[in-house]
């Protein structure tokens, strides 16, 4: 593999990897800070930063040190057990951001799915929405992930085509009026809340729209 060139590696991935992405034709081999190098040792500046997952820079020395130190001691413990790190982390992050509690997730999609469940549970327990009638509204042009629940929000054909039927009562289309809530339109949101407000458990919005916006 060490002698493989860019096109060799792209062809290998195309032959054996599922085609759920269409990457740019650059093969990363190593990285440091804002810079990455491909297999031919061509240097690039990474402005994508793994969709913000490495905004701190590639191979940040403090993160590498913390990761390797912990991995050499305990790599993984499920939530079926306690460990000696999570409680300290939970205390720090909640106090730092001013929240009561924290529920860490591996991915943004998991975070959004959990938020949907929390919103529905709150709607039924606190707002007294009739069971199975909760509505969660979004805006057009959203992108929150690729699970079935989340693509039910989407107005992007690439995210939806071939994956229905979708989860009812969630998304940017009002269930009764069938009017779409346009991103940035307060009037559209007000009209939706006026018509469906007693059944609305949440409104999910991106402050700055990303992939689909």
DRENDO-1510 file (C-alpha; in Angstrom, 1 decimal, always signed):
<recs>
REC; n; res; u; v; w
REC; 1; UNK; +0.0; +0.0; +0.0 .
REC; 2; UNK; +2.9; +2.4; +0.6 .
REC; 3; UNK; +3.6; +2.7; -3.1 .
REC; 4; UNK; +0.0; +3.2; -4.2 .
REC; 5; UNK; -0.7; +6.5; -5.9 .
REC; 6; UNK; -3.8; +8.7; -5.7 .
REC; 7; UNK; -5.7; +7.0; -8.6 .
REC; 8; UNK; -4.8; +3.5; -7.3 .
REC; 9; UNK; -6.3; +4.2; -3.9 .
REC; 10; UNK; -9.4; +5.9; -5.3 .
REC; 11; UNK; -10.0; +2.9; -7.6 .
REC; 12; UNK; -9.5; +0.5; -4.7 .
REC; 13; UNK; -12.1; +2.4; -2.5 .
REC; 14; UNK; -14.5; +2.7; -5.4 .
REC; 15; UNK; -14.3; -1.1; -6.0 .
REC; 16; UNK; -14.7; -2.2; -2.4 .
REC; 17; UNK; -16.3; +0.7; -0.4 .
REC; 18; UNK; -20.0; +1.6; -0.5 .
REC; 19; UNK; -20.7; +4.6; -2.6 .
REC; 20; UNK; -22.5; +6.7; +0.0 .
REC; 21; UNK; -20.1; +9.6; -0.5 .
REC; 22; UNK; -18.5; +11.3; -3.6 .
REC; 23; UNK; -15.2; +12.6; -2.2 .
REC; 24; UNK; -12.9; +15.1; -3.9 .
REC; 25; UNK; -10.0; +13.3; -5.7 .
REC; 26; UNK; -7.4; +13.9; -3.0 .
REC; 27; UNK; -6.0; +11.1; -0.9 .
REC; 28; UNK; -4.9; +12.3; +2.6 .
REC; 29; UNK; -1.9; +10.5; +4.0 .
REC; 30; UNK; -0.8; +12.7; +7.0 .
REC; 31; UNK; -1.8; +16.0; +8.6 .
REC; 32; UNK; -0.7; +18.6; +11.1 .
REC; 33; UNK; -2.5; +21.7; +12.2 .
REC; 34; UNK; -4.3; +23.2; +9.2 .
REC; 35; UNK; -2.1; +21.4; +6.7 .
REC; 36; UNK; -2.6; +18.0; +5.0 .
REC; 37; UNK; -0.4; +16.0; +2.6 .
REC; 38; UNK; -1.5; +13.5; +0.0 .
REC; 39; UNK; +0.2; +10.3; -0.9 .
REC; 40; UNK; +2.4; +12.1; -3.4 .
REC; 41; UNK; +3.4; +14.5; -0.6 .
REC; 42; UNK; +1.5; +17.5; -2.1 .
REC; 43; UNK; +0.7; +20.0; +0.6 .
REC; 44; UNK; -2.8; +21.4; +1.1 .
REC; 45; UNK; -4.6; +23.8; +3.5 .
REC; 46; UNK; -7.6; +22.0; +5.0 .
REC; 47; UNK; -10.5; +24.5; +5.0 .
REC; 48; UNK; -13.1; +21.8; +5.6 .
REC; 49; UNK; -11.7; +20.5; +8.9 .
REC; 50; UNK; -13.7; +17.3; +8.7 .
REC; 51; UNK; -17.0; +19.2; +8.8 .
REC; 52; UNK; -15.7; +21.1; +11.9 .
REC; 53; UNK; -14.6; +17.9; +13.8 .
REC; 54; UNK; -11.0; +19.1; +13.7 .
REC; 55; UNK; -11.4; +22.9; +14.0 .
REC; 56; UNK; -8.7; +22.6; +16.7 .
REC; 57; UNK; -6.3; +21.4; +14.0 .
REC; 58; UNK; -5.1; +17.9; +12.9 .
REC; 59; UNK; -3.1; +15.9; +15.4 .
REC; 60; UNK; -3.3; +18.6; +18.1 .
REC; 61; UNK; -0.6; +17.6; +20.6 .
REC; 62; UNK; -2.7; +18.1; +23.8 .
REC; 63; UNK; -5.5; +16.0; +22.3 .
REC; 64; UNK; -3.1; +13.3; +21.1 .
REC; 65; UNK; -1.5; +13.2; +24.6 .
REC; 66; UNK; -4.8; +12.9; +26.4 .
REC; 67; UNK; -6.1; +10.3; +23.9 .
REC; 68; UNK; -3.0; +8.0; +24.2 .
REC; 69; UNK; -2.7; +8.4; +27.9 .
REC; 70; UNK; -6.3; +7.3; +28.4 .
REC; 71; UNK; -6.2; +4.6; +25.8 .
REC; 72; UNK; -3.2; +3.0; +27.5 .
REC; 73; UNK; -5.2; +2.9; +30.7 .
REC; 74; UNK; -8.8; +2.2; +29.7 .
REC; 75; UNK; -10.0; +2.4; +26.1 .
REC; 76; UNK; -13.7; +1.9; +26.5 .
REC; 77; UNK; -16.3; +1.3; +29.1 .
REC; 78; UNK; -20.0; +1.1; +28.3 .
REC; 79; UNK; -22.6; +3.1; +30.2 .
REC; 80; UNK; -23.5; -0.3; +31.9 .
REC; 81; UNK; -20.7; +0.6; +34.3 .
REC; 82; UNK; -19.3; +3.7; +35.9 .
REC; 83; UNK; -15.8; +4.9; +35.1 .
REC; 84; UNK; -13.4; +7.3; +36.9 .
REC; 85; UNK; -13.5; +10.0; +34.1 .
REC; 86; UNK; -17.1; +10.6; +32.9 .
REC; 87; UNK; -18.3; +12.2; +36.2 .
REC; 88; UNK; -15.4; +14.7; +36.2 .
REC; 89; UNK; -16.0; +15.5; +32.5 .
REC; 90; UNK; -19.8; +16.0; +33.1 .
REC; 91; UNK; -19.2; +18.3; +36.0 .
REC; 92; UNK; -16.7; +20.4; +34.0 .
REC; 93; UNK; -18.7; +20.7; +30.8 .
REC; 94; UNK; -22.0; +21.5; +32.5 .
REC; 95; UNK; -20.5; +24.2; +34.8 .
REC; 96; UNK; -18.5; +25.6; +31.9 .
REC; 97; UNK; -21.5; +26.1; +29.6 .
REC; 98; UNK; -24.1; +26.7; +32.4 .
REC; 99; UNK; -26.2; +23.6; +31.8 .
REC; 100; UNK; -27.8; +21.3; +34.4 .
REC; 101; UNK; -26.7; +17.9; +32.9 .
REC; 102; UNK; -25.0; +16.6; +29.8 .
REC; 103; UNK; -25.6; +13.5; +27.6 .
REC; 104; UNK; -22.6; +13.0; +25.3 .
REC; 105; UNK; -23.1; +11.5; +21.8 .
REC; 106; UNK; -20.8; +10.1; +19.2 .
REC; 107; UNK; -22.4; +11.9; +16.3 .
REC; 108; UNK; -24.6; +14.9; +15.4 .
REC; 109; UNK; -27.3; +12.6; +14.1 .
REC; 110; UNK; -27.4; +10.8; +17.5 .
REC; 111; UNK; -27.7; +14.1; +19.2 .
REC; 112; UNK; -30.6; +15.3; +17.0 .
REC; 113; UNK; -32.4; +12.0; +17.4 .
REC; 114; UNK; -32.1; +12.2; +21.2 .
REC; 115; UNK; -33.3; +15.8; +21.0 .
REC; 116; UNK; -36.4; +14.6; +19.1 .
REC; 117; UNK; -37.2; +12.0; +21.8 .
REC; 118; UNK; -36.7; +14.5; +24.6 .
REC; 119; UNK; -38.9; +17.1; +22.8 .
REC; 120; UNK; -41.7; +14.5; +22.3 .
REC; 121; UNK; -41.4; +13.2; +25.9 .
REC; 122; UNK; -41.6; +16.8; +27.2 .
REC; 123; UNK; -44.6; +17.5; +24.9 .
REC; 124; UNK; -46.5; +14.6; +26.3 .
REC; 125; UNK; -45.5; +14.9; +29.9 .
REC; 126; UNK; -45.4; +18.7; +30.4 .
REC; 127; UNK; -47.4; +20.3; +27.6 .
REC; 128; UNK; -50.0; +17.5; +27.7 .
REC; 129; UNK; -50.0; +17.0; +24.0 .
REC; 130; UNK; -52.3; +14.1; +23.2 .
REC; 131; UNK; -50.3; +10.8; +22.8 .
REC; 132; UNK; -48.9; +10.4; +19.3 .
REC; 133; UNK; -49.9; +13.9; +18.1 .
REC; 134; UNK; -46.7; +15.8; +18.8 .
REC; 135; UNK; -45.3; +17.9; +16.0 .
REC; 136; UNK; -41.7; +18.9; +15.6 .
REC; 137; UNK; -41.1; +21.8; +13.1 .
REC; 138; UNK; -38.0; +22.6; +11.1 .
REC; 139; UNK; -37.1; +25.0; +8.3 .
REC; 140; UNK; -36.6; +24.3; +4.6 .
REC; 141; UNK; -33.0; +23.7; +3.5 .
REC; 142; UNK; -32.0; +21.9; +6.7 .
REC; 143; UNK; -29.4; +19.2; +7.2 .
REC; 144; UNK; -29.2; +17.4; +10.5 .
REC; 145; UNK; -27.9; +13.9; +9.5 .
REC; 146; UNK; -28.8; +10.8; +7.5 .
REC; 147; UNK; -31.0; +8.6; +9.8 .
REC; 148; UNK; -34.6; +7.8; +8.6 .
REC; 149; UNK; -36.0; +10.2; +11.3 .
REC; 150; UNK; -33.7; +13.0; +10.3 .
REC; 151; UNK; -34.1; +12.7; +6.5 .
REC; 152; UNK; -37.8; +13.0; +7.2 .
REC; 153; UNK; -37.1; +16.6; +7.9 .
REC; 154; UNK; -35.2; +17.1; +4.7 .
REC; 155; UNK; -36.2; +19.1; +1.6 .
REC; 156; UNK; -33.2; +17.9; -0.3 .
REC; 157; UNK; -34.1; +15.2; -2.9 .
REC; 158; UNK; -30.6; +13.6; -2.6 .
REC; 159; UNK; -31.4; +12.9; +1.1 .
REC; 160; UNK; -34.9; +11.7; +0.5 .
REC; 161; UNK; -35.3; +9.9; -2.8 .
REC; 162; UNK; -35.6; +6.2; -2.4 .
REC; 163; UNK; -35.8; +6.2; +1.4 .
REC; 164; UNK; -39.5; +6.6; +2.2 .
REC; 165; UNK; -42.0; +6.3; +3.8 .
REC; 166; UNK; -40.9; +9.0; +6.3 .
REC; 167; UNK; -41.7; +9.8; +9.9 .
REC; 168; UNK; -45.0; +11.8; +10.2 .
REC; 169; UNK; -45.4; +15.1; +12.0 .
REC; 170; UNK; -41.8; +16.2; +11.7 .
REC; 171; UNK; -40.3; +18.6; +9.2 .
REC; 172; UNK; -40.7; +21.9; +7.5 .
REC; 173; UNK; -44.1; +21.1; +5.9 .
REC; 174; UNK; -47.0; +21.9; +8.2 .
REC; 175; UNK; -49.1; +18.7; +8.6 .
REC; 176; UNK; -52.5; +20.4; +8.0 .
REC; 177; UNK; -51.9; +23.4; +5.7 .
REC; 178; UNK; -49.0; +21.7; +3.9 .
REC; 179; UNK; -47.3; +25.1; +3.7 .
REC; 180; UNK; -43.5; +25.0; +4.0 .
REC; 181; UNK; -41.6; +27.0; +6.6 .
REC; 182; UNK; -38.9; +28.9; +4.7 .
REC; 183; UNK; -35.6; +29.4; +6.4 .
REC; 184; UNK; -35.4; +32.9; +7.9 .
REC; 185; UNK; -39.2; +33.5; +7.6 .
REC; 186; UNK; -40.6; +34.5; +10.9 .
REC; 187; UNK; -44.0; +34.9; +9.3 .
REC; 188; UNK; -44.0; +31.2; +8.1 .
REC; 189; UNK; -43.1; +30.0; +11.6 .
REC; 190; UNK; -45.8; +32.2; +13.2 .
REC; 191; UNK; -48.4; +30.9; +10.8 .
REC; 192; UNK; -47.4; +27.3; +11.6 .
REC; 193; UNK; -47.5; +27.9; +15.4 .
REC; 194; UNK; -50.9; +29.6; +15.1 .
REC; 195; UNK; -52.3; +26.6; +13.3 .
REC; 196; UNK; -50.5; +23.8; +15.1 .
REC; 197; UNK; -49.2; +25.4; +18.3 .
REC; 198; UNK; -51.0; +23.2; +20.8 .
REC; 199; UNK; -49.4; +20.2; +19.3 .
REC; 200; UNK; -45.9; +21.6; +18.6 .
REC; 201; UNK; -43.2; +20.0; +20.9 .
REC; 202; UNK; -40.2; +21.8; +19.3 .
REC; 203; UNK; -38.8; +23.9; +16.5 .
REC; 204; UNK; -35.4; +22.6; +15.3 .
REC; 205; UNK; -33.2; +25.2; +13.5 .
REC; 206; UNK; -29.7; +25.7; +12.4 .
REC; 207; UNK; -28.3; +29.2; +13.2 .
REC; 208; UNK; -26.3; +28.9; +10.1 .
REC; 209; UNK; -27.4; +26.4; +7.5 .
REC; 210; UNK; -24.8; +24.1; +6.2 .
REC; 211; UNK; -24.9; +21.3; +3.6 .
REC; 212; UNK; -28.5; +21.6; +2.3 .
REC; 213; UNK; -28.9; +25.4; +2.9 .
</recs>
